[in-house]
């Protein structure tokens, strides 16, 4: 799969969101930039939430882990479901974007 094909697939997953945000008319390049920005925000939120769930000893262990370590197993051992948290944060961020855009659109109409 070429980069262009992969990029197109990445933005297609977000087409419904772009439509709800009134951004359907963006070029594929612009959509890809927005997708990357959204993914970075969600990753940051997931990281902060995961860190908030660790005690001080586990935070220290996490910081000492090598980059190629099995991070998901680390959290799973502590009863933390990374996939579930990632999903929850993604949905929450999506809803916040939609709400914010609706709020802005409402203010602009006045």
N, C-alpha and C positions, 0 to 999 in steps of 0.2 A: 504494500500500500504506500502510495506516495504521500509526501507531506500535505499536498493540496487536498488529496482525498481524505486524509485523517482530519485536517482542519475543517473540511466540510461536514464530516460526521460530528465533530465536536460542537459546531455551531447548530446543527440540526437538532440536537438534543435540547437546545435552549430556545428553539423557535417559538414555542408557546409563551415562554417567559418574555421574549422580546416583543411579541404581539401584545401581551398584557401591559408592558411598559411603554408601548407606543414607539418601539424602536425597530420595527420590522423593515423599515426602509434603509437601514444601515448596510453598508457593503459587507461582504463576507470577511474582509480584512478587519474592518471595524468591529464586527461581531466577535471575531476571534480574540481581539484585544480585550473586549468586555468580558468574554468567557474566562480568559486568563486572569483578569482582575478579580472576578467573582470567585474563582477557584482559590486564589490567594487569600481572599478575605475569609472564606470558609475554613481553609486550612489553619489560618491564624486563630480563628474562633475555636476550632477543635483542639488545637494545641493548648490554648489557655484553659479550656474546660478540663482537658486531661490532667494538666498540671495542678489544677485546683483540687483534683480528686486524690492526689498523692500526698502521703505524709512526708515530713522532712527527710527521713531516711531514704524513702523511695525516690524522692526528687534527686537526692545526691547520687543514688545508684543509676538513675536515668541519665543524668549528666555525664556519668563516667562510661556509659555504653559506647561502643564503637559504632561508627556510621553504618556498618553493614550488619548490625545486630538485629535480632527479631523483635522489633518494638511491639508488634501486636501481641506476641506471646508474653512479653513483659507485662503488658496491661491486663491480658487475659488471666495471668496468674494472680492478679490482684482483684479479679472480679469485675474488670472494666471492659465493656464491649465497645471497642473503637469503631467498629462498623456502625453500630446503632447510634453512637454519639455523632459520627460524621453525617449520617442521614438526618438526624434531628437538627443539627446545626445548618445543614444545607436547606432543609425545609423552612426553618425559622428565618434564615437570611432571605430566601425567596419571598416569603410573605412580607417581610419588612420592606423589601424593594418595591413590591406591588403596592403596599399601603402608602409608602412615601411618595411614589409617583402619583397615586391617586390624590393624595393630599396636595401635592404641588399643582397638579392639573386643576384641582378645585380652587385653589388660591388664584391661579392665573385667569380663571373664568370670571372672577369678581371684578 
